[in-house]
Amino acid sequence: MNELLIETIVEIQTLPNEGSNLETAYNLPQSLPIANLPTLLKKGVKVFSTVQEQLLFTYSAIATLSGTMTKITGTYDRNTCYPNLFFMCIAPPASGKGVMMYAKTLIEPIHEEYFTSSNKALNEYKLKSKKGKRGNLDISTEVKPPFRVVLIPANCSGSKLMQHLADNYPNTPSIMIESEIDTMVTANAADFGNYSDILRKVFHNESISLSRKNNDEYFNVTSPQMSVTLSGTQGQLLRLINNKEDGLFSRFLVMHFSSEAGWRSMGPCPSCINLSDYFKKQANEYFKLWEFVSKENLEVHLSEDQWESHNIFFKEKYEEIKNTHDEAASSIIRRHGLMLFKICMVLTGIRKYEMQSELPSLECTSEDFKTALFLTHHSIYSSLRIYELLPDIKAQKSTKNLEHFYTLLPNEFDRAKAILIAENSQIGARSADRYLNVFVDNKLLYRPTNGNYVKV
């Protein structure tokens, strides 16, 4: 057995399976291995005082940075892939999720670079169009320039998201980062807004296309790249992803925690760092990182030992989950295998900048592989805890049938009438009897005499 594999297994050793109690089934490392991080990330992590804040910043920064590395590729499962990651933080209100938004501060200068140049190009186009209408300029060859922006709001329609991705393709970073999952929930609730299917395809860089009659819209992006970072409460998540078979959830790295106990002073601290100012200054260095890694293509690969560790780790996890969860949960393990590789790609991109390397191909370092493994392992644990809260799709259908059947029942009726109503709604007699008992047990129906019912 190779040395890397021995070190890896020792550092993230799991206990024997103990049923569905995940807190005892996984003996997770208690703190992020900060010493292994690239210097740039380490500077951000070290300004936070708690393990929770440090871990949240690391996830958020890596996921957000993954959207800026458009020239980095790797090969996973015999296919070309890109480093783009999806990440969500699920925690109670006022529990410290705001740390995530410092990652947005780090890339705002990159966004401003594109936003300013896009505005300038658009204004020039509009000016030429006005002159053309007056007959002062031939504009027959003029084409409206693409409007490129890095930060794409979650509050947009599906067609607008497609337009952003088409305008940004192939090398403009595309990043969605929102502090409230409800922003995406609201957009997806609208008939014109739902873009869950787009996100599912984008995660795997699958070709996406859209055609609309209005304005003769047609978009086609062959290998879309976008990164997504979200935070919210469990309730917000359940409004976005309402069943276990929704494949969007398994595409996210997940960090889940409860509110930290106690109160800390919010007053001025002469010796403390002003985080807003600190990360605005750090954004200048992240801008340089983006400029450097955008100059030329980089291919990231793992060593044979790292692939062996990858295979053993995920095979073990897959067997554990197969014994404790349903088949749908296995998608969490399979997609985390890809996420681990993507994290390695991001960390290697940062190393390329710090080394000022011009090599077209780099192998992930042992330290970065261990960091990726730690983050992936922690995310699997969080994902499975949240997965257990998601409703089963069969239970959803049953609940809808119950609600529909109850609304059809008159205020007073007997069993024969109820069975007839049920049959007209393709509900069997046995199911109808079971539903009636549920309504009685939950005091939605009153049974004055046997076989007769009154709505409460």
N, C-alpha and C positions, 0 to 999 in steps of 0.2 A: 504494500500500500504506500502511495507517494506521501512525502512529508506534508505537502499542502493539504491533502485530504485529511491526514491525521489531525493537523492543527485545526482545520475547519470543523471537523466532527466534534472535537473536544470543546471548541469555543461555543458551539450552538447545540450541544448534546440535548436530546429530548428524552423525557422519561417514558417508561412503558405506558401504553394507552390505558387510560382509566375511565372508560365510558365517554360520555359527552361533556364531562366537566373539563372544558378547555383550559381553565386556569391551572389545573394540576397536570393536564396532559402535556403542556409545553413549559419547559424550564428555560424561559427566555433570559438572555443577558439583560441586566438591569439598567445599563447605561450605554450610550453611544460611544464607540471607540474613537474619540475625538483625535487622538494622536495619529490615527491612520489617514485622516482627511487631507485633501490638498490644502495648501496654505490659504488660498482665497476663501474657501468655505470655512476653514478654521477661524479666520478673522471674524466672520459673522456669528458663528456658534458661540465663541467665547464671551460675547457681550451679554449672553443670557445666563441667568443664575440657576435655573432649574433644569433637570433632565428632560422634563416634558417640553419646555420651551426650546431647548437645544435640538431635540429630535424633530419637533414640528418645523423649525426653521430649516433643518437639513432636508427633510422631505420636500418642503415647499420650494426651496432654492434649486434643488436638483430637478424637480418636475418643471419648474418655470424655465430654467436654463436649457432644458432639453428642447424647448421650442426655438431656441436661438441657434442651434447647431445644425443648420440645414445642409452643410457640406460633409457631414459625418455619416458613414454607413457601416453596416456589418452584415454578416450572413448568419441567419438563424433558421433552422429547419429547411435548409437548402433554398432560402429566399432572401433577397435583399431587404433589409429593414433599416429604419431610421430611429434615432434616439428618443423620439417624442413619447412622453409619459402622461398618464392621467393620474391625478392624486386627489383624494378627498379627506378632510379632517371632520370627524363626527364627534361632537361633544355638547354638553349642556350650554345654555346661554351664559354669557359672562364668565366663561371658564378659561379664557386665555387663547382662544382661536385667532385673535387679532395678530398674533406673531406671524401668521402666514402672509399677511399683506406686506411685510417688509420685502418679500421676494418680488412683489410688483414694483416697489420703489427701485429695486436694482436694475430693472429693465426699462424703466420709463424713458431714459435718454435715448435708447434704441428706438422706442416707439416715436418719440419726438422727431428723430432723424427722418424717419419715413413719412410721418404725418406732415411735416413742414415741406418736404420735397414734393409730396403728392398734391398738397394745396397749391403750391407754386405752379406745378405742371397743369393742374386743372384750371387755375385762373388764367394762365396763358392761352389755354385752349378756348375758354369762354371769350376772351378778348378777340382772338382770331375769328371766332364764330360770328361775333358782332360785326367785325369789319367785313366778313364775307357776306353777311346779309345786306350790308350797305353797298356791296359791289366793289369795295376797295381792296379786296384780297381774294385770291383763288384758294379755296379751302377744300377742293375736291379730293385732295389726298390726305386731308387731316383726319386723324382717328382719335376719339376720346381716350385719353390716357387712363390706365388702370389706377384706381385709388388704393394705394398700399398702406395698410395700418398693421401694426404688430399686435396691439391689444384689441381683441375682438370682444365686444360685450355679449354676455349671455342673453341679454334681452334683445334678441333679434329674430327675424323669421328664418325659416329653413332656406328660402331662396336667397335671402341676404347673406346668410352664412356661406352658401355656395359661391356667391359672388365674391365675398372676401377671400375665400380659398383660391378661387380662380385668379383673382387679381394678384394675390401674393405668390402664386406658383411661378417658378419653382424654389426661389431662394430667399423670399421675404419671410421672416419668422411670423408664425401665427400662434397666438397665445390667448387663451381665455382664462381669466382668473377673477373669481367672485367670492366675496366674503359671506354671501347668503345663497344657499342652494335654491331658496324660493324664487330668486330671480330667473333661474333656468326653468323652474316649475311653471311659473307664470307664462313664459314664452312657449313652452311645450303644450300648455293647456289650450292655446289658441289653435284654430284649424290651420292657419297659415304658418304657425310657429314651430310645430313639432319637428325637431331635428335629431331625435334620438338615434334614428337609423343612420344618419350621416356620421354621428360620433362613433358608432359601432364600426363602421367601415374605415373611418379615418385612423382609428387606433391601429389597425393592421395595414394601413397605407393602401387600402383597396380602392380601385378606380370608382369615382362618384360622378354622376351626371344628372342634369336637370333640364327639362324643357318646358316652357310655358308659352301659351298663346299670346298673352299680354306682352307687348313690346318685343315680340319674337325673341324671348329670352332663351338662351341655350348655353349651358356651362358643362364642361367636361374636364376633370382633373385626374390625370392618370395615376399619380402617386401622391395623394394629399398628405400634408404634414401639419399637424396641430397638436399643441399640448394644452391640457386642461387642469386647472387647480381650483378646487372648491372647498368651502367649509360650511357647516350647518349643524343643526340638531338632528336627532333620530327622527323626530316628527317630520322635519323637512325632507329628509332622505326618503321616508316612506311615501311622501307625496310625489317624489320624482321616480322612484323605483318601487312599485307596489306588489311585486311578486318575485319568487325565487328563480323563475325562469327568464327574467329579463336579463339578457346578456350584457347590458351596459355596466352593471355593478361589477362583474368579474374582470372588467377592463381597468379598474381603478386600484392603485395602491391605496391603502386605507390606514389611517391612524385614528384610533378610538380611545377616548379617555373620559374619566369623570372629572367634575370640578375639583380643583385643589382646595383642601380644607383651610379655613382660617382667613384672616384679613391681613393685608399688608398695606403699609402707609403709601398714600398717593401724593404726599407732599414733596417739595423740592429736596434734592439730595446733592449737596455741593460736590461730592466725590463720584457721583454716578454719571454715566454717559447718557447724553440725550440721544435716544435711539433714532428719532426722525432725522436729526442732523447727521448722525453717524452713517446711516444707510444711504443717504443722499450722496455723501462723499464716496462711499464704497461703490456707488453706481458708476462712477467714472472708471474704476478699474474693471468692472464688469463690461463696460462699453469697449474697453481695450481688448478684453477677452473675446467678445463677439467679433470685433474687427479682425483679430488674428485668426480665429478658427474659420472665418468666412472667406479667407484669401484663397484657400486651395482645399481639394478633397482630402479626406482622411478615412481610411478603413481601419476599423477596430476589430481585433480578434482575441480569443482566449487561448491560453496554452492547453496542451493535452491534459495536464493535471487539473486545470480549472474546469474543463469540460467533464472530466471524470467526476469531480466533486459535484458539479451541477447535476449530472445524471443520477448519482447516488442519492443526493439530497432530495430531489423531486420525486424519485421513485419511492423513497421512504415516506414522504409526505402524502403521496397519492394513495399508498396502501393504507395509511392511517385514516385518511378522510373517507376512503371507500368503506371502512368498517364502522364509521360513526355518523356518516351523513348520506343523503341521497345522491343520485347521479349528477344532478345539476351543480352540486357543490364542487365536483371535480374540475369544472371549468375554472374555478378560482386557482387551483394548483397549476393547471396547464398554462394559464395566461401569466401567472407570476413567474413562470420559467422564462418567458419572453421579457417580462419587466426587469428581472435580474440582469439580463444581458443589456437592456437599454440603460440601466443605471451604470453599468460598467462603461458603456459608450460615453455617457456624460462625464463621468469622472476622468476618463482617459482624455477627453477633449480639454478639460481643465488642465490636466498634466501637460498636454501639448503646449498650451499657452505658457505655463509656468517654466517649462524647459526651453521655450522658444524654438521648438523642434519644427523642422521643415520636412520631416519624413512623411511619405504618403501612407504609411501603414505602421500602426503601433499595437503592441500587445498590452492588455490590461495588467497592471501591476498586482502583485499578491495582496498588498494592502487595500487597493480599491476593490478587488474581488471580495475580500472579507467584509468590507463595508457594505457592498451591494447585497451580500448574503445576509448580513445582519438586518438591513432595512427590509429586505424581502420577507425574511422569517417573521419579523415583527408585524408586517402588513398582513401576512397570511393569518396570523392569530387574530388581528383586529377584524379582518374581513369575515372570518368564520363566526365571530361573535355577533357581528351585524347581520350576517346571513341568517342566523337563527331567529332573528326578529322579523324577517320578511315573511309575508303570508304565502302559504302554498297556493298555487293557482287553482287546484281543485277546491280548496276551501273557499276561495274567492267566488267561484262559480256557484257553490252551494249557498253562500251568503246572498248572492244576487237572486237566486231562485227563491229563497226564503222571503226576501223583501218584496219581490214581484208578486208572489203568491198572496202575501198578507194584504197588499194594496187591492187585489182583486176581490177579496172576501167582503161581503156586505156586513152591515153592523150586527145583524142577527141571522143565523143560518143553522142548518143541521149538517150532519156528516155527509149525507147524500148530495146536498148542494155543493159542499166543499169538494167532494170527489169529482163532480161534473166540471167544476171550475178548473180543477187541477188537470183533468184529462184534456180540456180545451187548450191548456197551456203546455202540453206535452210533459206533464208531471205525473208519474205513476201513482197508483192508489196507496201503495206502501209508503212512498215518500211523502204523500199528502198527510197520511196519518201521523208520520213522524214529525212533520212540520207543525201539525196542530198541537201535538204534545209539547213541542218546544215553545210555541206561543203561550200555552197554558202555564208552563213552568216559569216563563219569564213575565207572567202577569200581563201579557198582551191580549189574552182571551180569558173570558170567564165561562165556566161550564156549569150552568144552573141545574141541568139534568143530563143524564148520560146520552151522548150523541147530539146535544144541542150546545151552541156557542154564542157568546155575545162579546163584541169587541170592547175592550176597556178604554 
